């Protein structure tokens, strides 16, 4: 069975997707609030998301090899994540997947998985 990692195109494609995601945060005014939650320089964020997504998509476990279990919710607790932040993250990733040419069936599957994870990460009621 082919993994999403393989369908996407392996490490180069995951890196392109992550880079486009963070580029959009810098370029698109509608993602300014999302961008503001990140450090001044995005290099560390880019690497961590790339490493995480490689394993999450069924490829190499770069993130866990470096940091152990992702503990996503615990690692994101210092950041206010409500409905708006969740939706902005999802919209930014959806645009990145679209621009990077992720096949429609995979894009829909990933968007649902991203939504489930992003919704679980919310730590603010409402907004």
C-alpha positions in Angstrom: 0.0 0.0 0.0 1.3 3.4 -1.0 1.7 5.9 1.9 0.6 9.5 1.6 4.3 10.4 1.9 5.0 8.4 -1.3 1.9 9.7 -3.1 3.0 13.2 -2.3 6.5 12.6 -3.7 8.7 12.0 -0.7 10.9 14.4 1.2 11.3 17.0 -1.7 7.6 17.3 -2.0 7.0 17.6 1.7 9.7 20.2 1.9 8.1 22.2 -0.9 4.7 22.0 0.8 6.1 23.2 4.1 8.1 26.0 2.5 5.0 27.2 0.6 2.9 27.0 3.7 5.3 29.3 5.6 5.9 31.5 2.6 2.1 32.1 2.4 2.1 33.2 6.1 4.7 35.8 5.2 3.1 36.9 1.9 -0.7 36.8 2.5 -2.2 39.5 4.7 -5.0 37.2 5.7 -2.5 35.0 7.5 -0.9 37.9 9.4 -2.4 36.8 12.7 -1.3 33.3 12.2 2.2 34.5 11.3 2.3 36.6 14.5 2.1 33.4 16.6 5.4 32.3 15.2 9.0 33.3 15.9 10.6 36.2 14.0 12.5 33.7 11.8 10.7 30.7 10.5 13.6 28.4 9.9 13.1 26.3 13.0 9.3 26.1 12.4 9.9 25.1 8.8 12.3 22.3 9.9 10.0 21.0 12.7 6.9 20.9 10.5 8.9 19.2 7.7 10.3 16.6 10.1 6.9 16.0 11.7 5.0 15.7 8.4 7.5 13.2 7.0 6.7 10.8 9.7 3.0 11.7 10.0 2.6 11.0 6.3 4.2 7.6 6.6 7.8 8.5 5.7 10.9 8.7 7.9 10.5 9.5 11.6 12.8 12.6 11.5 10.9 14.4 14.2 10.6 11.5 16.7 14.3 10.7 16.1 15.2 14.2 17.2 12.6 15.0 19.9 10.7 11.9 20.8 6.9 11.7 20.8 5.5 14.9 19.2 3.1 15.7 22.1 1.5 18.2 19.8 -1.1 19.5 22.1 1.4 20.0 25.0 3.9 21.7 22.7 1.3 24.1 21.5 -0.3 25.0 24.8 1.7 28.2 25.2 0.0 29.6 22.0 -3.6 30.7 22.0 -5.4 28.4 19.5 -9.1 29.1 19.0 -11.4 28.5 16.1 -9.8 31.4 14.1 -6.3 30.2 14.5 -7.4 26.6 13.6 -9.2 27.9 10.5 -6.4 30.2 9.4 -3.9 27.3 9.7 -6.1 25.0 7.7 -6.7 27.7 5.0 -3.0 28.4 4.7 -2.3 24.6 4.4 -5.1 24.1 1.9 -3.8 26.9 -0.3 -0.2 25.5 0.0 -1.5 22.0 -1.0 -3.4 23.5 -3.9 -0.5 25.6 -5.2 1.9 22.6 -4.8 -0.4 20.4 -6.9 -1.3 17.8 -4.2 -3.6 15.4 -6.0 -7.3 16.1 -5.2 -8.1 12.8 -3.4 -5.0 13.1 -1.2 -5.6 16.8 -0.6 -9.2 16.0 0.7 -7.9 13.2 2.9 -5.1 15.3 4.3 -7.4 18.3 4.9 -9.8 16.1 7.0 -6.9 14.8 9.0 -5.4 18.2 9.4 -8.8 19.5 10.6 -9.1 16.7 13.2 -5.7 17.5 14.6 -6.0 21.2 14.4 -9.4 21.1 16.2 -8.0 18.9 18.9 -5.2 21.5 19.4 -7.6 24.3 20.3 -7.0 25.6 23.8 -9.2 28.7 23.8 -13.0 28.6 23.9 -14.9 30.2 21.1 -13.2 32.6 18.7 
